[in-house]
Amino acid sequence: MAKSRAHRPPGSRLHAALVVEQTLGHVTYGQNLQAVLAGHPLIDPTFILVTYDMPKWAARVPGYSNWTVRSGLRARRAVRAQWRHSGIDVMFVHTHVPALLLGRWMRRIPTVLSLDATSEQFDRLGVHYSHDRSNFLVERYKKRAAKWCFERARHIVVWSQWVSDSLVSDYGLDPANITVVGPGVNIELWERNDAGSHDAGLDDAGLDDSVLRVLFVGGDLHRKGAPALMEAARRLRTDASVPPFEVHLVTTGRVDPEPGVIVHDDMKPNSPELRALYHSSHVFCLPTLGDCLPMVLCEAGVVGLAVIATDVGAIREIVVHERTGLLVEPGDVDALEMALRRVLTEPELRERLGSAAQELVRSRFDARANAMRLGEILVEAASRGAST
């Protein structure tokens, strides 16, 4: 039988189970939460990392190849095991995908649900994620199931105002039960020191300081807009008025060799090598076709890079056009070429945009401050009890 809070010594920390989906940028998000909450004075966290991998045998099991089913079953087994082992006072689930099959546990345990996008928003972006909508009846059931999940949560935290607006307009939720808490970046780890562009222990591998570097970070090359970036770069290389520059691609995708393009296919999130590459770059470009709130934009901002991105999802909450970066429409190579030309040929513009981006990220996307705010929400949720 699970231990209850009533049998624990006064002042002991809350047992918190944090279920975190391990796909795309959620991996880095989970790492940042683990680093901060491990030392929280009121919470004893246990992280349940829901991985995306699928064994070969699983493909033959009806329904198990579906990520919602697979992640929900994995989360449910892990929560049950944690409940039996030491009890759970409060639960945090990121995202609603694994939460959809946690209904019984969300009724029993005070739960804070975390979202980077709603189902409705993901459906609207779905074409870029190889995600198709089903027939009317299935979609209606999906929306109803998502709403039930949202309503079971004691509180909902969202990465952006964009998501909060969808919860209110698409699902009729009360704004008072929603708090915007951005994912953030580990500022102490990522920011430059007073010596300039190099962190202690970081090596720029002898990169040529006379060449400007445009950095792209994204696994899905097509969805993240790498083809548009490559085409815009080809055009600019033929223009004598544009200073010499390179495009650095951090990706696991396949890229054909091309002059002026350097591929980095072995870098890990938050690694010294990745941070060094950011620090030695001058421009960050993510002309993505479909995204929610890419954490790489926070990383670029805290380093002080001028950012070019597309106006999709919640990106405009980090990249404010002409203030913290430049926004172009997705797929518009002409506009992307013009934006790249501006930041490559105008050092004052690069400096102004980079400084403003750094200020915004420090004030709104500090992973430590935001994780501590999340800790406060978990403590409050535990004190109010589970939803009925």
Secondary structure, 3 states (H helix, E strand, C coil): CCCCHHHCCCCCCEEEEEEEEECCCHHHHHHHHHHHHCCCCCEEEEEEEEECCCCHHHHHCCCCCCHHHHHHHHHHHHHHHHHHHHCCCEEEEECHHHHCCCHHHHHHCCEEEEECCCHHHHHHHHHHHCCCCCCHHHHHHHHHHHHHHHHHCCEEEECCHHHHHHHHHHHCCCHHHEEECCCCECHHHHCCCCCCCCCCCCCCCCCCCCCEEEEEECCCCCCCCHHHHHHHHHHHHCCCCCCCEEEEEECCCCCCCCCCEEEECCCCCCCHHHHHHHHCCCEEEECCCCCCCCHHHHHHHHHCCEEEEECCCCHHHCCCECCCEEEECCCCHHHHHHHHHHHHHCHHHHHHHHHHHHHHHHHHCEHHHHHHHHHHHHHHHHHHCCCC
